[in-house]
Amino acid sequence: MIRLNCFFQAKKGKYQEALEAALALVGESQRQEGCIAYDVFESGTRKDVFMICETWANQAALDAHSASAPFQTLVPTIHNCGEMKIEQFEF
């Protein structure tokens, strides 16, 4: 399994746009083959930060997700709204 933690910090005035794109990405991703878990979590202490946590069955499933139309459309929107740091773990 592969786990990704994607930490996002919004530019001023861009949080809501990024969060809406992240929520749309979650909805699409949860239906993809090989998706074990996919959700977004808002920070309880910082109003400009959220995290997308995703778990994939294997690299092939993650690669298919990364190549999917929702990913190709929504991830650039999120990136344009702030900065993202990604941690990847395999287990």
N, CA, C and O atoms as CSV, one atom per row, in Angstrom:
chain,resi,resn,atom,element,x,y,z
A,1,MET,N,N,0.840,-1.189,0.000
A,1,MET,CA,C,0.000,0.000,0.000
A,1,MET,C,C,0.876,1.239,0.000
A,1,MET,O,O,2.016,1.221,0.464
A,2,ILE,N,N,0.322,2.300,-0.525
A,2,ILE,CA,C,1.021,3.583,-0.588
A,2,ILE,C,C,0.139,4.642,0.053
A,2,ILE,O,O,-1.040,4.767,-0.279
A,3,ARG,N,N,0.721,5.404,0.975
A,3,ARG,CA,C,0.002,6.490,1.639
A,3,ARG,C,C,0.648,7.801,1.262
A,3,ARG,O,O,1.871,7.933,1.311
A,4,LEU,N,N,-0.167,8.775,0.884
A,4,LEU,CA,C,0.297,10.131,0.611
A,4,LEU,C,C,-0.387,11.086,1.574
A,4,LEU,O,O,-1.604,11.032,1.753
A,5,ASN,N,N,0.386,11.948,2.184
A,5,ASN,CA,C,-0.134,13.059,2.977
A,5,ASN,C,C,0.255,14.328,2.232
A,5,ASN,O,O,1.438,14.641,2.097
A,6,CYS,N,N,-0.742,15.051,1.752
A,6,CYS,CA,C,-0.515,16.257,0.957
A,6,CYS,C,C,-0.941,17.463,1.781
A,6,CYS,O,O,-2.133,17.733,1.921
A,7,PHE,N,N,0.016,18.176,2.316
A,7,PHE,CA,C,-0.253,19.346,3.147
A,7,PHE,C,C,-0.348,20.576,2.260
A,7,PHE,O,O,0.518,20.797,1.414
A,8,PHE,N,N,-1.385,21.373,2.441
A,8,PHE,CA,C,-1.626,22.532,1.594
A,8,PHE,C,C,-1.771,23.791,2.448
A,8,PHE,O,O,-2.480,23.787,3.455
A,9,GLN,N,N,-1.099,24.862,2.041
A,9,GLN,CA,C,-1.256,26.184,2.664
A,9,GLN,C,C,-1.672,27.166,1.584
A,9,GLN,O,O,-0.975,27.339,0.585
A,10,ALA,N,N,-2.810,27.806,1.793
A,10,ALA,CA,C,-3.400,28.693,0.785
A,10,ALA,C,C,-2.762,30.069,0.776
A,10,ALA,O,O,-2.303,30.577,1.800
A,11,LYS,N,N,-2.748,30.659,-0.420
A,11,LYS,CA,C,-2.440,32.069,-0.559
A,11,LYS,C,C,-3.623,32.854,0.010
A,11,LYS,O,O,-4.733,32.331,0.106
A,12,LYS,N,N,-3.383,34.084,0.377
A,12,LYS,CA,C,-4.445,34.917,0.932
A,12,LYS,C,C,-5.635,34.976,-0.041
A,12,LYS,O,O,-5.477,35.283,-1.222
A,13,GLY,N,N,-6.819,34.676,0.487
A,13,GLY,CA,C,-8.043,34.744,-0.296
A,13,GLY,C,C,-8.299,33.555,-1.213
A,13,GLY,O,O,-9.272,33.567,-1.965
A,14,LYS,N,N,-7.449,32.524,-1.171
A,14,LYS,CA,C,-7.570,31.381,-2.081
A,14,LYS,C,C,-7.978,30.074,-1.390
A,14,LYS,O,O,-8.119,29.043,-2.048
A,15,TYR,N,N,-8.166,30.115,-0.072
A,15,TYR,CA,C,-8.444,28.876,0.661
A,15,TYR,C,C,-9.717,28.195,0.171
A,15,TYR,O,O,-9.697,26.994,-0.098
A,16,GLN,N,N,-10.806,28.916,0.048
A,16,GLN,CA,C,-12.084,28.310,-0.312
A,16,GLN,C,C,-12.031,27.675,-1.697
A,16,GLN,O,O,-12.561,26.582,-1.896
A,17,GLU,N,N,-11.405,28.341,-2.643
A,17,GLU,CA,C,-11.272,27.786,-3.990
A,17,GLU,C,C,-10.485,26.470,-3.961
A,17,GLU,O,O,-10.860,25.496,-4.614
A,18,ALA,N,N,-9.399,26.458,-3.200
A,18,ALA,CA,C,-8.581,25.250,-3.090
A,18,ALA,C,C,-9.346,24.132,-2.394
A,18,ALA,O,O,-9.292,22.980,-2.825
A,19,LEU,N,N,-10.050,24.462,-1.329
A,19,LEU,CA,C,-10.808,23.447,-0.597
A,19,LEU,C,C,-11.903,22.846,-1.471
A,19,LEU,O,O,-12.112,21.633,-1.443
A,20,GLU,N,N,-12.596,23.657,-2.236
A,20,GLU,CA,C,-13.642,23.143,-3.123
A,20,GLU,C,C,-13.056,22.202,-4.168
A,20,GLU,O,O,-13.652,21.170,-4.475
A,21,ALA,N,N,-11.904,22.545,-4.713
A,21,ALA,CA,C,-11.239,21.656,-5.671
A,21,ALA,C,C,-10.804,20.364,-4.988
A,21,ALA,O,O,-10.934,19.286,-5.567
A,22,ALA,N,N,-10.287,20.460,-3.763
A,22,ALA,CA,C,-9.862,19.270,-3.021
A,22,ALA,C,C,-11.054,18.361,-2.725
A,22,ALA,O,O,-10.947,17.141,-2.848
A,23,LEU,N,N,-12.176,18.942,-2.342
A,23,LEU,CA,C,-13.369,18.131,-2.063
A,23,LEU,C,C,-13.880,17.442,-3.329
A,23,LEU,O,O,-14.318,16.293,-3.274
A,24,ALA,N,N,-13.827,18.127,-4.450
A,24,ALA,CA,C,-14.216,17.508,-5.721
A,24,ALA,C,C,-13.264,16.366,-6.062
A,24,ALA,O,O,-13.697,15.314,-6.530
A,25,LEU,N,N,-11.970,16.571,-5.828
A,25,LEU,CA,C,-10.979,15.534,-6.086
A,25,LEU,C,C,-11.221,14.321,-5.196
A,25,LEU,O,O,-11.104,13.183,-5.651
A,26,VAL,N,N,-11.553,14.554,-3.947
A,26,VAL,CA,C,-11.855,13.456,-3.026
A,26,VAL,C,C,-13.015,12.621,-3.558
A,26,VAL,O,O,-12.928,11.395,-3.614
A,27,GLY,N,N,-14.095,13.284,-3.946
A,27,GLY,CA,C,-15.270,12.572,-4.439
A,27,GLY,C,C,-14.963,11.709,-5.649
A,27,GLY,O,O,-15.437,10.576,-5.741
A,28,GLU,N,N,-14.176,12.232,-6.576
A,28,GLU,CA,C,-13.801,11.486,-7.776
A,28,GLU,C,C,-12.832,10.352,-7.438
A,28,GLU,O,O,-12.961,9.244,-7.959
A,29,SER,N,N,-11.885,10.627,-6.585
A,29,SER,CA,C,-10.827,9.667,-6.286
A,29,SER,C,C,-11.337,8.463,-5.509
A,29,SER,O,O,-10.864,7.347,-5.727
A,30,GLN,N,N,-12.283,8.665,-4.616
A,30,GLN,CA,C,-12.806,7.570,-3.813
A,30,GLN,C,C,-13.443,6.481,-4.667
A,30,GLN,O,O,-13.556,5.339,-4.220
A,31,ARG,N,N,-13.859,6.809,-5.880
A,31,ARG,CA,C,-14.488,5.835,-6.774
A,31,ARG,C,C,-13.488,5.118,-7.687
A,31,ARG,O,O,-13.868,4.213,-8.430
A,32,GLN,N,N,-12.233,5.510,-7.637
A,32,GLN,CA,C,-11.250,4.922,-8.537
A,32,GLN,C,C,-10.766,3.567,-8.026
A,32,GLN,O,O,-10.653,3.338,-6.821
A,33,GLU,N,N,-10.485,2.683,-8.972
A,33,GLU,CA,C,-9.992,1.359,-8.628
A,33,GLU,C,C,-8.662,1.465,-7.893
A,33,GLU,O,O,-7.774,2.210,-8.307
A,34,GLY,N,N,-8.531,0.730,-6.822
A,34,GLY,CA,C,-7.305,0.721,-6.040
A,34,GLY,C,C,-7.244,1.764,-4.945
A,34,GLY,O,O,-6.275,1.813,-4.186
A,35,CYS,N,N,-8.281,2.610,-4.851
A,35,CYS,CA,C,-8.330,3.610,-3.777
A,35,CYS,C,C,-8.820,2.936,-2.495
A,35,CYS,O,O,-9.936,2.419,-2.449
A,36,ILE,N,N,-8.005,2.944,-1.486
A,36,ILE,CA,C,-8.380,2.373,-0.192
A,36,ILE,C,C,-8.999,3.455,0.687
A,36,ILE,O,O,-9.993,3.206,1.369
A,37,ALA,N,N,-8.426,4.640,0.675
A,37,ALA,CA,C,-8.953,5.767,1.458
A,37,ALA,C,C,-8.498,7.063,0.808
A,37,ALA,O,O,-7.406,7.142,0.245
A,38,TYR,N,N,-9.358,8.088,0.894
A,38,TYR,CA,C,-9.033,9.395,0.317
A,38,TYR,C,C,-9.929,10.412,1.001
A,38,TYR,O,O,-11.152,10.319,0.905
A,39,ASP,N,N,-9.340,11.385,1.691
A,39,ASP,CA,C,-10.147,12.386,2.384
A,39,ASP,C,C,-9.338,13.661,2.567
A,39,ASP,O,O,-8.119,13.677,2.399
A,40,VAL,N,N,-10.040,14.717,2.913
A,40,VAL,CA,C,-9.399,16.001,3.176
A,40,VAL,C,C,-9.723,16.399,4.612
A,40,VAL,O,O,-10.845,16.206,5.080
A,41,PHE,N,N,-8.738,16.951,5.302
A,41,PHE,CA,C,-8.881,17.349,6.698
A,41,PHE,C,C,-8.453,18.802,6.850
A,41,PHE,O,O,-7.378,19.186,6.389
A,42,GLU,N,N,-9.282,19.603,7.488
A,42,GLU,CA,C,-8.943,21.009,7.737
A,42,GLU,C,C,-8.219,21.133,9.066
A,42,GLU,O,O,-8.542,20.430,10.024
A,43,SER,N,N,-7.256,22.014,9.123
A,43,SER,CA,C,-6.521,22.275,10.352
A,43,SER,C,C,-7.441,22.905,11.395
A,43,SER,O,O,-8.266,23.760,11.075
A,44,GLY,N,N,-7.292,22.481,12.614
A,44,GLY,CA,C,-8.048,23.068,13.709
A,44,GLY,C,C,-7.397,24.322,14.276
A,44,GLY,O,O,-8.006,25.027,15.080
A,45,THR,N,N,-6.169,24.604,13.867
A,45,THR,CA,C,-5.438,25.747,14.418
A,45,THR,C,C,-5.035,26.788,13.384
A,45,THR,O,O,-4.689,27.914,13.740
A,46,ARG,N,N,-5.078,26.415,12.087
A,46,ARG,CA,C,-4.686,27.350,11.030
A,46,ARG,C,C,-5.769,27.370,9.969
A,46,ARG,O,O,-6.081,26.342,9.367
A,47,LYS,N,N,-6.338,28.537,9.744
A,47,LYS,CA,C,-7.455,28.669,8.817
A,47,LYS,C,C,-7.046,28.641,7.348
A,47,LYS,O,O,-7.906,28.688,6.469
A,48,ASP,N,N,-5.744,28.564,7.068
A,48,ASP,CA,C,-5.281,28.536,5.683
A,48,ASP,C,C,-4.663,27.192,5.300
A,48,ASP,O,O,-4.007,27.093,4.263
A,49,VAL,N,N,-4.863,26.152,6.125
A,49,VAL,CA,C,-4.204,24.870,5.918
A,49,VAL,C,C,-5.205,23.719,5.917
A,49,VAL,O,O,-6.111,23.655,6.748
A,50,PHE,N,N,-5.013,22.804,4.951
A,50,PHE,CA,C,-5.706,21.523,5.000
A,50,PHE,C,C,-4.752,20.440,4.529
A,50,PHE,O,O,-3.671,20.728,4.017
A,51,MET,N,N,-5.166,19.181,4.710
A,51,MET,CA,C,-4.357,18.048,4.294
A,51,MET,C,C,-5.238,17.055,3.551
A,51,MET,O,O,-6.343,16.739,3.992
A,52,ILE,N,N,-4.746,16.573,2.435
A,52,ILE,CA,C,-5.383,15.462,1.737
A,52,ILE,C,C,-4.592,14.213,2.116
A,52,ILE,O,O,-3.372,14.162,1.961
A,53,CYS,N,N,-5.304,13.214,2.612
A,53,CYS,CA,C,-4.677,11.952,2.995
A,53,CYS,C,C,-5.243,10.874,2.084
A,53,CYS,O,O,-6.458,10.691,2.015
A,54,GLU,N,N,-4.376,10.167,1.393
A,54,GLU,CA,C,-4.834,9.159,0.444
A,54,GLU,C,C,-4.031,7.881,0.600
A,54,GLU,O,O,-2.834,7.909,0.885
A,55,THR,N,N,-4.712,6.758,0.407
A,55,THR,CA,C,-4.078,5.447,0.477
A,55,THR,C,C,-4.473,4.655,-0.753
A,55,THR,O,O,-5.655,4.529,-1.075
A,56,TRP,N,N,-3.470,4.121,-1.437
A,56,TRP,CA,C,-3.659,3.364,-2.676
A,56,TRP,C,C,-3.151,1.948,-2.505
A,56,TRP,O,O,-2.202,1.705,-1.760
A,57,ALA,N,N,-3.788,1.010,-3.198
A,57,ALA,CA,C,-3.429,-0.401,-3.087
A,57,ALA,C,C,-2.017,-0.672,-3.577
A,57,ALA,O,O,-1.316,-1.516,-3.019
A,58,ASN,N,N,-1.588,0.051,-4.637
A,58,ASN,CA,C,-0.277,-0.198,-5.221
A,58,ASN,C,C,0.111,0.967,-6.138
A,58,ASN,O,O,-0.662,1.905,-6.329
A,59,GLN,N,N,1.304,0.890,-6.693
A,59,GLN,CA,C,1.805,1.967,-7.548
A,59,GLN,C,C,0.979,2.102,-8.821
A,59,GLN,O,O,0.775,3.213,-9.309
A,60,ALA,N,N,0.507,0.995,-9.359
A,60,ALA,CA,C,-0.296,1.054,-10.587
A,60,ALA,C,C,-1.581,1.846,-10.350
A,60,ALA,O,O,-1.985,2.634,-11.204
A,61,ALA,N,N,-2.219,1.647,-9.211
A,61,ALA,CA,C,-3.439,2.393,-8.890
A,61,ALA,C,C,-3.134,3.878,-8.720
A,61,ALA,O,O,-3.897,4.724,-9.187
A,62,LEU,N,N,-2.031,4.202,-8.058
A,62,LEU,CA,C,-1.637,5.601,-7.879
A,62,LEU,C,C,-1.302,6.248,-9.222
A,62,LEU,O,O,-1.658,7.401,-9.463
A,63,ASP,N,N,-0.625,5.513,-10.089
A,63,ASP,CA,C,-0.294,6.041,-11.413
A,63,ASP,C,C,-1.553,6.322,-12.225
A,63,ASP,O,O,-1.647,7.349,-12.896
A,64,ALA,N,N,-2.525,5.405,-12.165
A,64,ALA,CA,C,-3.790,5.601,-12.887
A,64,ALA,C,C,-4.523,6.823,-12.340
A,64,ALA,O,O,-5.099,7.599,-13.103
A,65,HIS,N,N,-4.503,6.992,-11.032
A,65,HIS,CA,C,-5.119,8.164,-10.402
A,65,HIS,C,C,-4.447,9.447,-10.900
A,65,HIS,O,O,-5.125,10.408,-11.262
A,66,SER,N,N,-3.121,9.453,-10.915
A,66,SER,CA,C,-2.381,10.645,-11.337
A,66,SER,C,C,-2.632,10.999,-12.801
A,66,SER,O,O,-2.514,12.159,-13.194
A,67,ALA,N,N,-2.973,10.008,-13.592
A,67,ALA,CA,C,-3.237,10.228,-15.017
A,67,ALA,C,C,-4.702,10.521,-15.313
A,67,ALA,O,O,-5.052,10.839,-16.450
A,68,SER,N,N,-5.562,10.419,-14.301
A,68,SER,CA,C,-7.004,10.585,-14.515
A,68,SER,C,C,-7.367,12.044,-14.808
A,68,SER,O,O,-6.663,12.968,-14.400
A,69,ALA,N,N,-8.478,12.226,-15.521
A,69,ALA,CA,C,-8.949,13.574,-15.874
A,69,ALA,C,C,-9.219,14.431,-14.640
A,69,ALA,O,O,-8.818,15.595,-14.622
A,70,PRO,N,N,-9.891,13.898,-13.592
A,70,PRO,CA,C,-10.116,14.744,-12.408
A,70,PRO,C,C,-8.812,15.236,-11.779
A,70,PRO,O,O,-8.708,16.400,-11.390
A,71,PHE,N,N,-7.824,14.356,-11.681
A,71,PHE,CA,C,-6.536,14.743,-11.117
A,71,PHE,C,C,-5.882,15.815,-11.980
A,71,PHE,O,O,-5.401,16.824,-11.464
A,72,GLN,N,N,-5.863,15.597,-13.292
A,72,GLN,CA,C,-5.226,16.524,-14.220
A,72,GLN,C,C,-5.895,17.897,-14.222
A,72,GLN,O,O,-5.247,18.899,-14.526
A,73,THR,N,N,-7.174,17.951,-13.890
A,73,THR,CA,C,-7.913,19.211,-13.858
A,73,THR,C,C,-7.850,19.894,-12.496
A,73,THR,O,O,-7.610,21.099,-12.416
A,74,LEU,N,N,-8.065,19.126,-11.417
A,74,LEU,CA,C,-8.236,19.712,-10.089
A,74,LEU,C,C,-6.921,20.005,-9.365
A,74,LEU,O,O,-6.828,21.001,-8.647
A,75,VAL,N,N,-5.923,19.173,-9.536
A,75,VAL,CA,C,-4.653,19.398,-8.832
A,75,VAL,C,C,-3.987,20.708,-9.268
A,75,VAL,O,O,-3.486,21.431,-8.407
A,76,PRO,N,N,-3.957,21.045,-10.557
A,76,PRO,CA,C,-3.404,22.359,-10.920
A,76,PRO,C,C,-4.174,23.525,-10.288
A,76,PRO,O,O,-3.575,24.540,-9.934
A,77,THR,N,N,-5.473,23.388,-10.148
A,77,THR,CA,C,-6.260,24.427,-9.479
A,77,THR,C,C,-5.794,24.599,-8.042
A,77,THR,O,O,-5.610,25.721,-7.569
A,78,ILE,N,N,-5.602,23.478,-7.348
A,78,ILE,CA,C,-5.129,23.542,-5.958
A,78,ILE,C,C,-3.740,24.180,-5.906
A,78,ILE,O,O,-3.492,25.056,-5.077
A,79,HIS,N,N,-2.847,23.751,-6.772
A,79,HIS,CA,C,-1.477,24.302,-6.793
A,79,HIS,C,C,-1.476,25.806,-7.061
A,79,HIS,O,O,-0.653,26.530,-6.500
A,80,ASN,N,N,-2.369,26.277,-7.895
A,80,ASN,CA,C,-2.437,27.710,-8.195
A,80,ASN,C,C,-2.915,28.537,-7.008
A,80,ASN,O,O,-2.746,29.756,-6.986
A,81,CYS,N,N,-3.508,27.876,-6.029
A,81,CYS,CA,C,-4.061,28.580,-4.865
A,81,CYS,C,C,-3.109,28.622,-3.674
A,81,CYS,O,O,-3.424,29.258,-2.668
A,82,GLY,N,N,-1.971,27.972,-3.758
A,82,GLY,CA,C,-1.059,27.971,-2.616
A,82,GLY,C,C,0.093,27.017,-2.826
A,82,GLY,O,O,0.487,26.738,-3.958
A,83,GLU,N,N,0.631,26.517,-1.726
A,83,GLU,CA,C,1.776,25.620,-1.765
A,83,GLU,C,C,1.412,24.277,-1.164
A,83,GLU,O,O,0.688,24.197,-0.172
A,84,MET,N,N,1.928,23.220,-1.781
A,84,MET,CA,C,1.656,21.878,-1.302
A,84,MET,C,C,2.957,21.144,-1.030
A,84,MET,O,O,3.914,21.247,-1.797
A,85,LYS,N,N,2.983,20.402,0.066
A,85,LYS,CA,C,4.110,19.547,0.417
A,85,LYS,C,C,3.559,18.128,0.495
A,85,LYS,O,O,2.530,17.898,1.129
A,86,ILE,N,N,4.232,17.181,-0.141
A,86,ILE,CA,C,3.738,15.805,-0.186
A,86,ILE,C,C,4.732,14.875,0.511
A,86,ILE,O,O,5.937,14.919,0.263
A,87,GLU,N,N,4.185,14.030,1.393
A,87,GLU,CA,C,4.951,12.962,2.034
A,87,GLU,C,C,4.392,11.646,1.502
A,87,GLU,O,O,3.175,11.474,1.430
A,88,GLN,N,N,5.270,10.715,1.129
A,88,GLN,CA,C,4.832,9.424,0.614
A,88,GLN,C,C,5.442,8.310,1.456
A,88,GLN,O,O,6.631,8.329,1.774
A,89,PHE,N,N,4.602,7.341,1.810
A,89,PHE,CA,C,5.018,6.202,2.606
A,89,PHE,C,C,4.539,4.915,1.935
A,89,PHE,O,O,3.415,4.862,1.434
A,90,GLU,N,N,5.360,3.899,1.921
A,90,GLU,CA,C,4.951,2.606,1.391
A,90,GLU,C,C,5.003,1.600,2.519
A,90,GLU,O,O,5.949,1.563,3.306
A,91,PHE,N,N,3.962,0.783,2.579
A,91,PHE,CA,C,3.926,-0.267,3.607
A,91,PHE,C,C,3.172,-1.453,3.113
A,91,PHE,O,O,3.032,-2.440,3.835
